[in-house]
Amino acid sequence: MTRILSALIILTSVVAVNLGPVAPAHAALAFDYEGGITVVSVADRTSTFGFSFTATNPVEVDSLLLYDKGADGWLDPGSVLVSIYPDDGTTTPLSGIQASFSSATTDVFTGDTPPGGQWLEIDITDTMLPTGGYTAIAEGEIAFSEAAPVNVSSVTPQSGLTYGAPRYALSAGNPTGDVLFNTTGYFAPNFTLVTDDQPTNAVPEPATAALLGLGALGLLARRRRRDV
């Protein structure tokens, strides 16, 4: 009996080790940048600020971000829509990848902090972006106390992404160019991706776990037959 209990303990330990702790997914900033001392804002009209990018591998978006100059909350009147569009000028954003920011938005992304401000954050339903070209766009009146960083010194994309070019227009929508001819930016919008830490121990396939469990049951059955 002692041997059987020892064997059961060993099998249980093997199952526990192989099922071992799985690290949770976490959010990573899609595009980090340095510089951004130059900012632009346009009062009294709706504008679109943003940039194009390419997903070189499928990536999963889980929140949208808006640059908050001064890290003191959104102080401009009205709201700003942050969206991801196909990079083809279409005015329909990708399904589920849009959020409205305003003075009521108080959640802040706790990861990488942009120069001179912070990222306000709105969670969305996790949505996959297939490989292809896209734009990240902020639409609204960004002026007065808020602004969009431009002409940044360097851009560092998350794995699976490459940075494209600035997008700006004096209207709502999804512009295909930049009427102000800046070199990089506009980093009013941004977003986060789901990234997974590798677990310390690999998770066994269901068949492996089942065999371990059956082995334990077999030992018990064998002991019972001997006792009969």
Secondary structure as GFF3:
##gff-version 3
##sequence-region A 1 228
A	DSSP	alpha_helix	2	19	.	.	.	ID=ss1
A	DSSP	beta_strand	25	29	.	.	.	ID=ss2
A	DSSP	beta_strand	31	34	.	.	.	ID=ss3
A	DSSP	beta_strand	39	40	.	.	.	ID=ss4
A	DSSP	beta_strand	47	55	.	.	.	ID=ss5
A	DSSP	beta_strand	59	69	.	.	.	ID=ss6
A	DSSP	beta_strand	80	86	.	.	.	ID=ss7
A	DSSP	beta_strand	98	101	.	.	.	ID=ss8
A	DSSP	beta_strand	117	129	.	.	.	ID=ss9
A	DSSP	beta_strand	132	140	.	.	.	ID=ss10
A	DSSP	beta_strand	148	149	.	.	.	ID=ss11
A	DSSP	beta_strand	154	157	.	.	.	ID=ss12
A	DSSP	beta_strand	161	169	.	.	.	ID=ss13
A	DSSP	beta_strand	189	196	.	.	.	ID=ss14
A	DSSP	alpha_helix	206	227	.	.	.	ID=ss15
###
